[in-house]
Amino acid sequence: MQALVYNGPGQKNLEDRPKPSIQMPSDAIIRITKTTICGTDLHILKGDVPTCQPGTILGHEGVGVVDAVGPGVVSFKPGDRVLISCITACGRCASCRKGMYSHCATGGWILGHSIDGTQAEFVRVPYADTSLYPIPEGADEEALVMLSDILPTGFECGVLNGKVEPGSSVAIVGSGPIGLAALLTAQFYAPSEIIMIDLDDNRLAVGKRFGATATVNSADGNATQQVMKLTGGRGVDTAIEAVGIPATFKLCQDIVAAGGIVANVGVHGVKVDLHLEKLWSHNVTITTGLVDTFSIPMLLKTVQSKRIDAKQLITHHFKLGEIMQAYDTFSKAADTKALKVIIEA
């Protein structure tokens, strides 16, 4: 089968790999129909995720059709159409029993990280019963790819951790796919202000179209002042960091109000500074986390009922054989205006 393989920092190739086989009773083999590229894949390629070893097939998002199941799988059978969660959960360990599936003792974020992932014709999914979701009849598969990772990530790590509530003020630093997912799901809670901050005017325009009340281009270095002006000098109740670099984490610290929350979502490859000399007295909470994907069933209902149009996050389409071009397009988003790309296997 064809697969996109990580071969070390800055190195990736479309290669022929053996089709995966059942290794454990709880496994399922999924024939991928549609997958995508995540910003985390770019972090891996930059060398920011040293736990991902060369030779790993990348990708942790997608939908497909069950090809085979192990003898321990009871909820799925060959031919079933399924959504693949980016998080693999055994459902039995101490972390899973707390709903913290990202820290499953034998799972968590393993697809495209510590085991082969979804940017291939087939993928092995461990713990199929608790890591796959049936696709409803008539559902738009492209839209559902957005439920593997970015919508639950923006919602759980940004909106829920950030305790967005009616009438509150929110700033989302980073108007890429994750930031836009946070924007879409923040509107469940009717905040009075949602300010999108980015360097890219095109992405800010998308944010405005998706429901932002204001946008700030941070290229001139005056984003803090602009946010303070928009909030009457108070700052925002929730600052969501959706980039993963020191400058954006610092910006969140600068714009959060007293008693507010900085909800970190971005994947950080280097250390950041925590300015306690300013924040020590401000009753500020900082949250971190990896998505647990417990919200997938709820988000699936909102997408099916048209409460969220997940498909509007998709800007480009490619075949699996064109995945190198897809990576080039996705990694040059400022030029290509790419958000999420769909790759058809």
PyMOL commands that set and color helices and strands:
alter all, ss='L'
color gray80, all
select helices_A, chain A and resi 39-46+94-97+101-103+128-131+141-145+150-160+177-189+201-210+218-220+223-230+246-255+276-279+296-304+310-313+320-331+333-336
alter helices_A, ss='H'
color red, helices_A
select strands_A, chain A and resi 2-6+12-16+28-36+56-57+62-69+81-84+122-125+132-134+169-173+193-198+214-217+236-241+256-264+285-287+314-319+340-344
alter strands_A, ss='S'
color yellow, strands_A
deselect
rebuild
show_as cartoon
